[in-house]
Amino acid sequence: MGFMSAWGISSHTDQVIADLSPYLVPAMSADRAEPHAERRWQAWQQSPLADYRTWYSDGSGVRCGGSACADVTAVESFRSLTAPGRHVDDACASRAHPSFSVLDDVWEGQSEDSMFISVQSKDYAVSSLFHAIGPARAALLPGWCGAFLLGSAQVRDSLPPVERALTFTPPERTAAEAQDWLDYGEGDESVLDGPLRVWRTAAREGLGLCGVHVHVG
């Protein structure tokens, strides 16, 4: 069955961040607190995944089975870890709060400069980003697997570790791009570029940030 997902990072005043907090902070905390979420995170931190092109094959392009795919459990655990969290997904789709919608209350009215968004069909932007940068860099990012709500002071304080996570030497950039499996259309911004751009802009302009990863449509 197909699905659409979107990962958005949007800039807001501290007052808007405060207004969003009752809807999003409890949901973000609940997703992070689920035991299986921490277990999946620790498993990935301890055993980073191999090249994604070998996940379901023996490296030759031939699909494998049985013991030849011993890492499939780890792959599926990682995919579950980096999919939209259930509580944030419900909150943003008005299932938890009928009066709240991510489209109307978070993303509506955002300009290209103040927001990064990646919309995917049958895939997840956070999954590709996290695999491409690896667990050590992903651990530098605030929040939980793409979900966060930060005031302007927190954005400024978190910018240095975010820059360490998303700044690359030329060889590091080449390696990260090779592990980012998303298909980009003309004009689409990469998950390797958009988050840091928005973070820097928000820090410079004294704004907060809201990151949400949800199913759409």
KETOR-382666 format. One record per residue: residue number from 1; residue in one letter; x, y, z of N, C-alpha, C, CB in turn. Coordinates in Angstrom, 3 decimals, decimal comma. Each point is the difference from the previous one (the first is absolute). Glycine has a CB too. Example, Ala and Ser with C-alpha at 12.3 -4.5 7.8 and 13.67 -1.06 7.14 Angstrom:
BEGIN
- 1_a_13,190_-5,690_7,800_-0,890_1,190_0,000_0,900_1,200_0,000_-1,892_-1,173_1,246 $
- 2_s_1,542_2,223_-1,966_0,820_1,190_0,060_-0,770_1,090_0,730_1,184_-0,628_-2,145 $
END
This chain:
BEGIN
- 1_m_0,846_-1,187_0,000_-0,846_1,187_0,000_0,882_1,238_0,000_-1,839_-1,233_1,220 $
- 2_g_1,521_2,213_-2,059_0,808_1,189_-0,107_-0,307_1,008_1,089_0,114_-0,383_-2,425 $
- 3_f_0,815_1,303_2,618_-0,197_1,086_0,957_0,865_1,166_-0,419_-0,528_-1,614_1,871 $
- 4_m_0,202_2,761_-1,333_0,806_1,206_-0,181_0,457_0,471_1,367_-1,256_0,650_-2,110 $
- 5_s_2,468_-0,151_2,173_0,501_0,564_1,244_0,625_1,357_-0,277_0,395_-2,304_0,943 $
- 6_a_-0,297_3,101_0,101_0,652_1,304_-0,119_0,779_0,272_1,275_-1,816_0,859_-1,543 $
- 7_w_3,013_-0,339_1,361_0,799_0,479_1,128_0,214_1,494_-0,212_1,165_-2,269_0,331 $
- 8_g_-1,682_3,052_0,610_0,109_1,446_-0,128_0,725_0,610_1,187_-2,099_0,011_-1,329 $
- 9_i_2,958_0,968_1,049_0,659_0,810_1,034_-0,364_1,444_-0,304_1,948_-1,663_0,329 $
- 10_s_-2,727_2,270_0,543_-0,523_1,341_-0,259_0,413_0,970_1,099_-1,939_-1,005_-1,221 $
- 11_s_2,091_2,271_0,840_0,448_1,055_0,910_-1,195_0,770_0,554_2,163_0,190_-1,272 $
- 12_h_-2,105_0,151_2,561_-1,105_0,689_0,655_0,522_0,918_1,100_-1,525_-1,930_-0,522 $
- 13_t_0,728_2,912_0,860_0,323_0,831_1,151_-0,119_-0,826_1,281_-0,806_2,065_-1,221 $
- 14_d_1,391_-1,570_2,285_-0,100_-0,709_1,278_-1,447_-0,105_0,470_2,288_0,810_0,594 $
- 15_q_-3,114_0,177_-0,918_-1,401_-0,083_0,394_-0,706_-1,151_-0,711_-0,007_2,469_0,413 $
- 16_v_0,278_-2,642_-1,691_-0,607_-1,118_-0,733_0,513_-1,330_0,537_-0,217_1,442_-2,048 $
- 17_i_1,512_-1,508_2,338_0,554_-1,229_0,583_-0,723_-0,330_1,299_2,246_0,475_-1,045 $
- 18_a_-2,493_0,535_1,877_-0,721_-0,215_1,257_-1,430_-0,469_-0,264_1,418_1,759_1,104 $
- 19_d_-2,056_-1,217_-2,146_-1,367_-0,404_-0,331_-0,058_-1,448_-0,502_-0,526_2,389_-0,556 $
- 20_l_1,579_-2,822_-0,128_0,037_-1,362_-0,529_0,328_-1,035_1,072_0,686_0,946_-2,191 $
- 21_s_-0,051_-0,483_3,243_0,511_-0,919_1,009_-1,048_-0,945_0,596_1,669_1,728_0,496 $
- 22_p_-2,865_-1,268_-0,121_-0,975_-0,934_0,594_-0,427_-1,119_-0,942_-0,795_1,877_1,384 $
- 23_y_0,859_-1,636_-2,678_-0,403_-1,008_-0,965_1,126_-0,983_-0,313_-1,594_1,649_-0,958 $
- 24_l_2,829_-1,134_0,876_1,094_-0,809_-0,530_0,944_-0,570_1,054_-0,159_1,382_-2,006 $
- 25_v_0,447_-0,636_3,054_0,980_-0,484_0,970_-0,431_-1,308_0,664_0,671_2,363_0,396 $
- 26_p_-1,922_-2,497_0,081_-0,396_-1,290_0,584_0,102_-1,155_-0,996_-1,523_1,242_1,522 $
- 27_a_1,180_-0,988_-2,783_0,073_-1,052_-1,013_1,450_-0,381_-0,277_-2,137_0,835_-1,021 $
- 28_m_3,013_0,154_0,911_1,417_-0,281_-0,222_0,594_-0,771_1,172_0,182_2,073_-1,392 $
- 29_s_-0,534_-1,685_2,596_0,507_-0,688_1,189_-0,502_-1,435_0,057_0,092_2,184_1,212 $
- 30_a_-1,346_-2,396_-1,588_-0,570_-1,349_0,027_0,684_-0,913_-1,009_-2,184_0,965_0,729 $
- 31_d_2,463_-0,444_-1,913_0,698_-0,817_-1,001_1,394_-0,378_0,486_-1,299_1,129_-1,827 $
- 32_r_1,991_-0,178_2,426_1,356_-0,271_0,474_0,008_-0,966_1,177_0,678_2,261_-0,782 $
- 33_a_-1,721_-2,238_1,595_-0,039_-0,806_1,217_-0,381_-1,456_-0,240_-0,581_2,062_1,206 $
- 34_e_0,087_-2,397_-2,384_-0,397_-1,378_-0,247_1,223_-0,921_0,067_-1,923_0,796_-1,438 $
- 35_p_1,850_-1,888_2,194_1,167_-0,872_0,194_0,626_-0,501_-1,303_-1,019_-0,679_2,141 $
- 36_h_0,186_0,303_-3,105_0,570_-0,531_-1,235_0,762_1,078_-0,771_-1,866_-1,670_-0,108 $
- 37_a_1,502_2,953_0,282_0,705_1,073_-0,688_1,434_0,101_0,504_-2,164_1,235_-0,313 $
- 38_e_2,349_-1,236_1,620_1,348_0,060_0,561_0,796_-1,252_-0,361_-0,858_1,420_1,886 $
- 39_r_0,204_-2,568_-1,864_0,697_-1,242_-0,367_0,481_0,051_-1,436_-1,394_-1,263_1,635 $
- 40_r_0,558_1,750_-2,535_0,396_0,105_-1,403_1,123_1,006_-0,188_-2,315_-0,616_-0,671 $
- 41_w_2,235_1,730_1,404_1,055_1,016_-0,089_1,338_-0,577_0,459_-1,704_1,819_0,389 $
- 42_q_1,720_-2,492_0,729_1,243_-0,560_0,530_0,559_-1,072_-0,933_-0,790_0,485_2,332 $
- 43_a_-0,081_-1,278_-2,926_0,458_-1,032_-0,931_0,692_0,624_-1,197_-1,863_-1,491_0,734 $
- 44_w_1,295_2,578_-1,257_0,615_0,667_-1,151_1,288_0,712_0,398_-2,269_0,289_-1,021 $
- 45_q_2,283_0,331_2,194_1,219_0,658_0,468_1,149_-0,996_0,127_-1,399_1,684_1,218 $
- 46_q_1,100_-2,867_-0,743_1,042_-0,996_0,230_0,406_-0,747_-1,268_-0,870_-0,239_2,303 $
- 47_s_-0,055_0,134_-3,255_0,280_-0,761_-1,225_-0,546_0,745_-1,210_-0,068_-2,169_1,288 $
- 48_p_0,799_3,181_-1,783_-0,454_0,727_-1,193_-0,216_-0,953_-1,177_1,235_2,044_0,791 $
- 49_l_-2,184_-1,697_-1,633_-0,336_-0,869_-1,123_0,997_0,143_-1,144_-2,400_0,162_0,648 $
- 50_a_2,517_-1,222_-1,418_0,871_0,007_-1,171_-0,645_0,792_-1,138_0,953_-2,233_0,684 $
- 51_d_-0,251_2,344_-1,776_-0,481_0,634_-1,221_-1,425_-0,467_-0,288_2,362_0,147_-0,908 $
- 52_y_-3,280_0,810_0,726_-1,413_-0,367_-0,158_-0,246_-0,874_-1,217_-0,605_2,117_1,119 $
- 53_r_1,506_-2,068_-2,091_-0,184_-0,798_-1,210_0,220_-1,490_0,255_0,727_1,970_-1,342 $
- 54_t_-0,212_-2,326_2,511_0,193_-1,416_0,338_-1,042_-0,505_0,988_2,431_0,290_-0,413 $
- 55_w_-3,382_0,560_0,799_-0,927_-0,388_1,061_-0,827_-1,224_-0,339_-0,085_2,361_0,652 $
- 56_y_-0,344_-2,464_-1,889_-0,873_-1,110_-0,376_0,599_-0,839_-1,131_-1,965_1,368_0,715 $
- 57_s_3,278_-1,317_-0,842_0,661_-0,805_-1,019_1,358_-0,437_0,532_-1,209_1,228_-1,867 $
- 58_d_1,894_-2,047_1,086_1,327_-0,462_0,418_1,101_0,913_-0,528_-0,863_-2,343_0,049 $
- 59_g_0,475_3,516_-0,558_0,972_0,937_-0,548_0,110_-0,088_-1,505_1,232_-0,148_2,117 $
- 60_s_-1,758_-0,900_-2,713_0,074_-0,185_-1,444_-1,282_0,425_-0,693_1,584_-1,868_0,367 $
- 61_g_-2,568_2,319_0,427_-1,295_0,351_-0,566_-0,995_-1,134_0,095_1,151_1,547_-1,528 $
- 62_v_-0,707_-2,712_1,994_-0,882_-1,149_0,152_-0,624_0,037_1,386_1,393_-1,368_-1,612 $
- 63_r_-2,717_1,289_1,686_-0,673_0,014_1,296_0,380_-1,253_0,788_-1,920_1,344_-0,965 $
- 64_c_2,177_-1,140_2,233_0,435_-1,121_0,822_-1,135_-0,468_0,892_2,354_0,854_-0,047 $
- 65_g_-2,139_-1,963_0,710_-1,013_-0,531_0,895_0,642_-0,810_1,106_-1,645_-0,043_-1,874 $
- 66_g_0,863_-0,248_2,889_0,499_-0,807_1,099_1,139_0,661_0,739_-0,701_-1,993_-1,242 $
- 67_s_1,714_1,202_1,587_1,113_0,511_0,793_0,834_1,020_-0,753_0,043_-2,155_1,197 $
- 68_a_-0,149_2,188_-2,530_0,771_0,971_-0,780_-0,463_1,416_0,253_0,365_-1,727_-1,733 $
- 69_c_-1,565_1,881_2,306_-0,530_1,327_0,306_-0,116_0,186_1,506_-1,253_0,023_-2,178 $
- 70_a_2,294_-0,374_2,889_-0,032_0,072_1,458_-0,181_1,408_0,527_1,435_-1,983_0,034 $
- 71_d_-1,133_3,002_-0,851_-0,111_1,382_0,463_-1,368_0,602_-0,289_2,440_0,246_-0,354 $
- 72_v_-3,357_-0,993_-0,219_-1,304_0,555_-0,349_-0,745_0,467_1,244_-0,090_-1,501_-2,001 $
- 73_t_0,228_0,777_3,095_-0,645_0,422_1,241_0,507_1,364_0,429_-0,267_-2,390_0,682 $
- 74_a_1,575_2,628_-0,802_0,578_1,293_0,359_-0,493_1,093_-0,940_2,025_-1,164_0,913 $
- 75_v_-2,152_0,842_-2,184_-0,494_0,977_-0,970_-1,436_0,399_0,327_1,519_-0,967_-1,758 $
- 76_e_-2,356_-0,012_2,039_-1,394_0,310_0,306_-0,122_0,757_1,316_-0,706_-2,038_-1,260 $
- 77_s_1,566_1,719_2,227_0,018_0,754_1,259_0,350_1,458_-0,268_0,659_-2,077_1,266 $
- 78_f_0,338_2,315_-2,111_0,398_1,371_-0,349_-1,119_0,725_-0,733_2,387_-0,736_-0,131 $
- 79_r_-3,041_0,047_-0,784_-1,095_0,641_-0,737_-1,136_0,384_0,954_0,607_-1,324_-2,068 $
- 80_s_-0,898_0,478_3,031_-1,039_0,324_0,979_0,435_1,178_0,875_-0,752_-2,409_0,004 $
- 81_l_2,019_2,422_0,379_0,533_1,090_0,815_-0,163_1,345_-0,689_1,631_-1,589_1,002 $
- 82_t_-1,375_1,630_-2,294_0,049_1,264_-0,732_-1,271_0,313_-0,771_2,419_-0,329_-0,173 $
- 83_a_-3,455_-0,474_0,361_-1,332_0,329_-0,536_-0,641_1,046_0,913_-0,271_-2,333_-1,021 $
- 84_p_-0,768_3,023_0,556_-0,693_0,952_0,888_-0,458_-0,656_1,289_-0,742_1,268_-2,002 $
- 85_g_0,975_-0,596_3,121_-0,466_-0,514_1,286_-1,519_0,017_0,072_2,111_0,799_1,079 $
- 86_r_-2,675_-1,810_-0,470_-1,464_-0,153_0,011_-0,703_1,182_0,651_0,316_-2,459_0,074 $
- 87_h_0,206_2,934_1,049_-0,672_1,075_0,723_0,075_1,330_-0,751_0,534_-1,176_2,135 $
- 88_v_0,633_1,494_-2,690_0,125_1,232_-0,786_-0,852_-0,104_-1,265_2,339_0,379_0,898 $
- 89_d_-2,336_-1,547_-1,512_-0,814_-0,213_-1,199_-1,470_0,268_0,303_1,652_-1,704_-0,838 $
- 90_d_-2,137_1,165_1,950_-1,395_0,208_0,377_-0,283_1,472_0,296_-0,067_-2,328_0,922 $
- 91_a_0,976_2,979_-0,216_-0,204_1,413_0,338_-0,052_0,865_-1,250_1,164_-0,372_2,177 $
- 92_c_-0,264_0,106_-3,098_0,081_0,844_-1,194_-1,117_-0,270_-1,002_2,447_0,071_0,328 $
- 93_a_-3,080_-1,218_-0,231_-1,094_-0,335_-0,915_-1,367_0,268_0,614_1,463_-1,723_-1,027 $
- 94_s_-1,486_2,460_2,147_-1,245_0,381_0,673_-0,694_-1,161_0,679_-0,243_1,785_-1,660 $
- 95_r_0,898_-2,942_1,755_-0,643_-1,124_0,672_0,019_0,179_1,519_0,670_-1,492_-1,904 $
- 96_a_0,402_2,091_2,430_0,083_0,216_1,444_-0,686_1,297_0,415_2,144_-1,277_0,032 $
- 97_h_-2,014_2,292_-0,888_-0,604_1,309_0,288_-0,734_0,460_-1,256_1,822_0,600_1,701 $
- 98_p_-3,128_-0,760_-1,772_-0,737_0,358_-1,215_0,178_1,439_-0,439_-1,621_-1,698_0,642 $
- 99_s_1,956_2,596_0,292_0,148_1,408_-0,365_1,391_0,333_-0,514_-1,709_0,538_1,699 $
- 100_f_2,613_-1,522_-1,707_1,390_0,251_-0,386_0,359_-0,783_-1,247_0,596_0,419_2,390 $
- 101_s_0,091_0,232_-3,314_0,443_-0,647_-1,234_1,384_0,518_-0,354_-2,386_-0,262_-0,811 $
- 102_v_3,288_-0,636_0,459_1,344_0,435_-0,360_-0,021_0,882_-1,244_0,926_-2,091_1,015 $
- 103_l_-1,818_1,793_-1,950_-0,054_0,796_-1,229_-0,438_1,431_0,296_-0,518_-2,074_-1,311 $
- 104_d_-0,519_2,231_2,140_-0,557_1,327_0,267_0,742_0,745_1,103_-2,196_-0,866_-0,733 $
- 105_d_2,652_0,149_1,755_0,532_0,662_1,189_1,517_0,052_0,059_-2,022_-0,737_1,153 $
- 106_v_2,709_-0,033_-1,992_1,465_-0,007_0,023_0,573_0,432_-1,340_-0,051_-1,821_1,707 $
- 107_w_-0,417_1,244_-2,799_0,634_0,220_-1,295_-0,642_1,112_-0,828_0,616_-2,377_0,047 $
- 108_e_-1,863_2,701_0,228_-0,690_1,030_-0,784_0,731_1,334_0,093_-2,185_-1,174_0,388 $
- 109_g_2,402_1,801_-1,539_0,604_1,329_-0,043_1,511_0,036_0,036_-2,014_0,751_1,076 $
- 110_q_2,666_-1,910_-1,026_1,462_-0,027_0,034_0,578_0,334_-1,373_-0,075_-1,710_1,841 $
- 111_s_1,174_2,440_-1,830_0,708_0,298_-1,241_1,079_-1,051_-0,233_-0,459_2,473_0,276 $
- 112_e_1,014_-2,503_-1,480_1,071_-0,946_-0,302_1,207_0,243_0,886_-0,805_-0,146_-2,354 $
- 113_d_1,080_1,407_2,679_1,166_0,319_0,826_-0,165_-0,493_1,430_0,414_1,991_-1,430 $
- 114_s_-1,640_-2,008_1,922_-0,229_-0,307_1,416_-0,339_-1,454_0,258_-0,761_2,311_0,273 $
- 115_m_0,749_-3,138_-1,311_-0,444_-1,379_0,181_0,744_-0,950_-0,924_-2,243_0,841_0,683 $
- 116_f_2,469_-2,045_-0,185_0,437_-1,122_-0,820_-1,068_-1,078_0,097_2,471_0,539_0,357 $
- 117_i_-2,843_-1,095_-1,486_-0,955_-1,106_0,024_0,392_-1,018_-1,066_-1,848_1,527_0,836 $
- 118_s_1,738_-2,796_-0,458_0,271_-1,093_-0,928_-1,218_-0,918_0,011_2,534_0,136_0,377 $
- 119_v_-3,200_-0,229_-1,511_-1,191_-0,832_-0,145_0,381_-1,232_-0,814_-1,553_2,022_0,133 $
- 120_q_1,229_-3,195_0,407_0,423_-1,249_-0,627_-1,180_-0,938_-0,202_2,254_0,255_1,043 $
- 121_s_-2,206_-1,008_-2,127_-0,987_-1,037_-0,265_0,577_-1,355_0,388_-1,006_1,364_-1,876 $
- 122_k_0,336_-2,036_2,802_0,408_-1,329_0,463_1,430_-0,007_0,541_-1,555_-1,000_-1,676 $
- 123_d_1,941_2,092_2,327_1,344_0,087_0,563_0,005_1,068_1,084_1,052_-0,749_-2,186 $
- 124_y_0,069_0,831_2,925_0,141_0,948_1,093_1,309_0,774_-0,133_-1,371_-1,497_1,485 $
- 125_a_1,257_2,822_-1,480_1,187_0,850_-0,135_0,957_-0,178_1,169_-1,366_1,641_-1,279 $
- 126_v_0,835_-1,760_2,489_0,868_-0,132_1,176_0,798_-1,295_-0,077_-1,630_1,333_1,381 $
- 127_s_1,033_-2,395_-1,874_0,715_-1,274_-0,121_1,221_0,164_-0,893_-2,148_-1,262_0,332 $
- 128_s_1,966_1,881_-1,475_1,112_0,158_-0,929_1,072_0,919_0,570_-1,569_-0,376_-1,903 $
- 129_l_1,159_1,494_2,522_0,977_0,907_0,607_0,807_-0,703_1,078_-1,506_1,926_-0,489 $
- 130_f_0,835_-2,595_1,414_0,704_-0,624_1,113_0,952_-1,090_-0,487_-1,950_0,508_1,485 $
- 131_h_1,521_-1,292_-2,469_0,912_-1,013_-0,518_1,201_0,658_-0,679_-1,931_-1,588_-0,308 $
- 132_a_1,679_2,664_-0,429_1,079_0,648_-0,744_1,052_0,620_0,916_-1,623_0,445_-1,826 $
- 133_i_1,192_0,113_2,965_0,966_0,667_0,874_0,507_-0,928_1,102_-1,134_2,172_-0,482 $
- 134_g_0,429_-3,244_0,770_0,433_-0,946_1,006_-0,417_0,379_1,409_1,887_-0,522_-1,465 $
- 135_p_-1,819_-0,431_2,394_-0,527_0,219_1,348_0,748_1,051_0,808_-0,728_-2,330_-0,060 $
- 136_a_2,038_2,463_-0,097_0,741_0,982_0,802_-0,445_1,415_-0,340_1,962_-1,560_0,113 $
- 137_r_-2,115_1,860_-1,380_-0,462_1,335_-0,406_-1,476_0,190_0,355_1,690_0,020_-1,876 $
- 138_a_-2,499_-1,048_1,669_-1,425_0,120_0,311_-0,220_0,298_1,475_-0,520_-1,577_-1,863 $
- 139_a_1,388_1,059_2,724_-0,136_0,230_1,437_0,237_1,455_0,381_0,725_-2,341_0,377 $
- 140_l_-0,108_3,121_-1,258_0,242_1,424_0,264_-1,238_0,851_-0,262_2,391_-0,348_-0,594 $
- 141_l_-3,366_-0,189_-0,106_-1,189_0,769_-0,352_-0,979_0,021_1,167_0,305_-0,605_-2,421 $
- 142_p_-0,878_1,767_2,741_-0,960_0,080_1,115_-1,274_-0,782_-0,280_0,922_2,234_0,569 $
- 143_g_-1,661_-2,490_0,497_-1,296_-0,642_-0,147_0,115_-1,498_-0,157_-0,844_2,072_-1,016 $
- 144_w_-0,157_-2,636_0,357_-0,073_-1,454_-0,146_-0,365_-0,361_-1,429_-0,659_-0,241_2,413 $
- 145_c_1,635_-0,221_-3,177_-0,223_-0,532_-1,350_-0,808_0,959_-0,875_0,092_-2,300_0,957 $
- 146_g_0,366_3,542_-1,010_-0,613_0,995_-0,875_-1,092_0,823_0,629_0,549_-1,485_-1,805 $
- 147_a_-0,927_1,188_3,046_-1,062_0,747_0,688_0,605_0,846_1,115_-1,681_-1,813_-0,541 $
- 148_f_1,396_3,102_0,518_0,514_0,909_1,032_-0,793_1,296_-0,020_2,304_-1,009_-0,191 $
- 149_l_-2,283_1,701_1,317_-0,620_1,317_0,123_0,962_0,840_0,838_-2,418_-0,917_-0,179 $
- 150_l_3,028_1,909_-0,438_1,079_0,761_0,631_-0,297_1,488_-0,043_1,636_-1,779_-0,641 $
- 151_g_-1,454_2,453_1,768_-0,060_1,447_0,028_1,243_0,604_-0,612_-1,424_-0,107_2,029 $
- 152_s_1,427_1,409_-2,214_1,111_0,658_-0,689_1,332_-0,215_0,718_-1,609_1,705_-0,847 $
- 153_a_1,616_-1,655_2,185_1,245_-0,213_0,737_0,507_-1,426_-0,200_-0,711_1,713_1,699 $
- 154_q_-0,201_-2,673_-1,731_0,402_-1,391_-0,221_0,533_-0,199_-1,415_-1,715_-0,747_1,668 $
- 155_v_1,156_1,455_-2,627_0,508_-0,083_-1,370_1,436_0,509_-0,056_-2,334_0,297_-0,912 $
- 156_r_2,593_0,844_1,537_1,365_0,538_0,007_0,961_-0,957_0,693_-0,926_2,327_0,000 $
- 157_d_0,515_-2,883_1,139_0,880_-0,888_0,757_0,269_-1,304_-0,743_-0,875_1,006_2,103 $
- 158_s_-0,106_-1,468_-2,865_0,144_-1,290_-0,687_0,668_0,121_-1,358_-2,017_-0,764_1,189 $
- 159_l_2,208_1,976_-1,688_0,585_0,150_-1,329_1,391_-0,625_-0,116_-1,316_2,086_-0,242 $
- 160_p_2,235_-1,894_1,179_1,327_-0,623_-0,161_-0,036_-1,514_-0,157_0,894_1,853_1,334 $
- 161_p_-1,623_-2,607_-0,481_-0,040_-1,453_-0,245_-0,719_-0,375_-1,296_0,042_-0,319_2,458 $
- 162_v_-1,050_1,094_-2,846_-0,671_-0,286_-1,265_0,962_0,229_-1,165_-2,227_0,650_1,005 $
- 163_e_3,049_0,384_-0,898_1,002_0,237_-1,043_1,010_-1,146_-0,055_-0,282_2,482_0,302 $
- 164_r_0,679_-3,004_0,860_0,920_-1,139_-0,008_-0,646_-1,217_-0,640_1,098_0,881_2,064 $
- 165_a_-2,394_-1,041_-1,836_-0,700_-1,152_-0,564_-0,166_0,095_-1,504_-1,183_-0,243_2,147 $
- 166_l_1,003_1,456_-2,665_-0,414_0,171_-1,397_0,993_0,796_-0,847_-2,328_-0,116_0,801 $
- 167_t_3,563_0,210_-0,338_1,070_0,602_-0,793_0,994_-1,094_-0,356_-0,294_2,264_1,129 $
- 168_f_0,718_-2,311_-2,387_0,780_-1,126_-0,494_1,244_0,468_-0,755_-2,104_-1,346_-0,145 $
- 169_t_3,175_0,583_0,258_1,118_0,152_-0,916_-0,442_-0,553_-1,353_1,731_-0,180_1,886 $
- 170_p_-1,035_0,495_-2,971_-0,407_-0,556_-1,300_-0,128_-1,528_-0,010_1,121_1,944_-1,045 $
- 171_p_-0,164_-2,702_1,619_-0,199_-1,461_0,013_-1,194_-0,424_0,847_2,444_-0,268_-0,331 $
- 172_e_-2,657_0,959_1,472_-1,150_-0,327_0,843_-1,306_0,291_-0,730_1,362_0,495_2,048 $
- 173_r_-1,380_0,591_-2,789_-1,206_0,350_-0,754_-0,300_-1,057_-1,061_0,458_2,441_0,402 $
- 174_t_0,571_-2,877_-1,099_-0,188_-1,026_-1,023_-0,546_-1,279_0,610_1,863_0,995_-1,335 $
- 175_a_-1,315_-1,375_2,490_-0,469_-1,225_0,667_-1,442_0,144_0,468_2,346_-0,484_0,727 $
- 176_a_-2,696_1,654_-0,176_-1,371_0,215_0,468_-0,984_-0,005_-1,167_0,882_1,330_1,935 $
- 177_e_-0,528_-0,673_-3,022_-0,886_0,031_-1,161_-0,238_-1,403_-0,550_0,821_2,303_-0,540 $
- 178_a_0,189_-3,161_0,615_-0,138_-1,360_-0,515_-0,968_-0,827_0,838_2,326_0,144_-0,882 $
- 179_q_-2,552_0,267_2,144_-0,895_-0,740_0,884_-1,349_0,686_0,202_2,011_-0,887_1,131 $
- 180_d_-2,217_2,024_-1,793_-1,304_0,662_-0,020_-0,760_-0,536_-1,199_0,900_2,105_1,136 $
- 181_w_-1,878_-2,961_-0,885_-0,669_-0,694_-1,102_-1,207_0,744_-0,569_0,772_-2,095_1,029 $
- 182_l_-1,092_3,271_-0,517_-1,190_0,706_-0,472_0,171_0,464_-1,444_-0,472_0,734_2,349 $
- 183_d_-0,627_-0,735_-3,082_-0,006_0,524_-1,368_-0,384_1,471_0,039_-0,597_-2,275_-0,950 $
- 184_y_1,442_3,123_0,390_-0,252_1,436_0,012_-0,369_0,490_-1,392_1,594_0,268_1,914 $
- 185_g_-2,652_0,522_-1,965_-0,355_0,649_-1,239_0,785_1,286_-0,179_-2,272_-1,009_0,134 $
- 186_e_2,158_1,607_-1,285_0,695_1,255_-0,259_-0,481_1,067_0,984_0,255_-0,605_-2,448 $
- 187_g_0,688_1,225_3,138_-0,343_1,029_0,965_-0,244_-0,502_1,403_-0,941_1,214_-1,860 $
- 188_d_0,871_-2,549_2,047_-0,197_-0,545_1,339_1,264_0,175_0,829_-1,659_-1,659_-0,898 $
- 189_e_1,473_1,967_2,159_1,128_0,176_0,903_0,285_-1,304_0,732_-0,558_2,440_0,271 $
- 190_s_1,827_-2,799_-0,201_0,403_-1,243_0,639_-0,196_0,061_1,511_1,648_-0,372_-1,837 $
- 191_v_-1,900_-0,799_2,438_-0,043_-0,071_1,458_1,355_0,295_0,618_-1,836_-1,662_-0,173 $
- 192_l_2,889_1,584_-0,616_1,333_0,336_0,490_0,222_1,501_0,053_0,834_-2,143_-0,925 $
- 193_d_-1,671_2,918_0,251_0,190_1,449_-0,098_-1,075_0,809_0,713_1,117_-0,406_-2,152 $
- 194_g_-2,376_0,050_1,950_-1,103_0,826_0,471_-0,042_0,243_1,493_-1,214_-0,852_-1,897 $
- 195_p_1,365_-0,181_2,730_-0,088_0,244_1,448_1,017_1,009_0,517_-0,838_-2,301_0,223 $
- 196_l_2,082_2,214_-0,643_1,024_0,934_0,477_-0,274_1,410_-0,510_1,672_-1,870_0,066 $
- 197_r_-2,145_1,984_-1,298_-0,325_1,331_-0,530_-1,048_0,682_0,869_0,546_-0,783_-2,322 $
- 198_v_-1,621_0,057_2,641_-1,077_0,585_0,798_0,485_0,295_1,414_-1,705_-1,235_-1,375 $
- 199_w_2,532_0,362_1,932_0,525_0,205_1,355_0,815_1,293_0,061_0,056_-2,500_0,377 $
- 200_r_0,810_2,689_-1,346_0,832_1,205_-0,020_-0,850_1,252_-0,165_1,884_-1,334_-0,963 $
- 201_t_-2,885_1,258_0,104_-0,863_1,157_-0,216_-0,775_0,342_1,265_-0,193_-0,603_-2,422 $
- 202_a_-0,364_-0,397_3,080_-0,761_0,238_1,225_0,901_0,583_1,087_-1,554_-1,888_-0,595 $
- 203_a_2,766_1,360_0,737_0,921_0,515_1,010_0,354_1,451_-0,280_0,915_-2,302_0,333 $
- 204_r_-0,703_2,631_-1,589_0,353_1,373_-0,379_-1,159_0,963_0,238_1,582_-0,911_-1,707 $
- 205_e_-2,803_0,460_1,492_-1,161_0,880_0,102_-0,710_-0,073_1,353_-0,264_-0,261_-2,439 $
- 206_g_0,820_-0,516_3,375_-0,596_-0,074_1,329_-1,331_-0,715_0,045_1,161_2,075_0,496 $
- 207_l_-1,287_-3,155_-1,258_-1,245_-0,754_-0,071_0,173_-1,390_0,595_-0,653_1,288_-2,041 $
- 208_g_-0,462_-1,894_2,416_-0,010_-1,378_0,438_-0,250_-0,924_-1,174_-0,799_0,712_2,252 $
- 209_l_0,856_-2,025_-1,984_-0,188_-0,999_-1,045_-0,943_-1,108_0,463_2,291_0,515_-0,879 $
- 210_c_-3,103_-0,965_-0,059_-0,881_-1,146_0,235_0,315_-1,059_-1,050_-1,834_1,476_0,997 $
- 211_g_2,225_-2,653_-0,543_0,235_-1,122_-0,912_-1,041_-1,077_0,246_2,470_0,502_-0,070 $
- 212_v_-3,208_-0,874_-0,967_-0,975_-1,077_0,116_0,101_-0,919_-1,213_-1,532_1,486_1,348 $
- 213_h_1,368_-2,780_-1,097_0,107_-1,035_-1,016_-1,310_-0,779_0,034_2,561_-0,162_0,210 $
- 214_v_-3,332_0,217_-1,297_-1,368_-0,497_0,053_-0,381_-0,700_-1,296_-0,588_1,841_1,580 $
- 215_h_-0,457_-2,648_-1,503_-0,647_-0,513_-1,196_-1,004_1,054_-0,480_0,302_-2,434_0,758 $
- 216_v_-0,405_2,574_-2,056_-0,912_0,991_-0,569_-0,885_-0,670_-1,044_1,671_1,857_0,417 $
- 217_g_-2,770_-1,212_-0,703_-0,890_-0,511_-1,040_-0,882_-1,143_0,461_1,683_0,697_-1,630 $
END
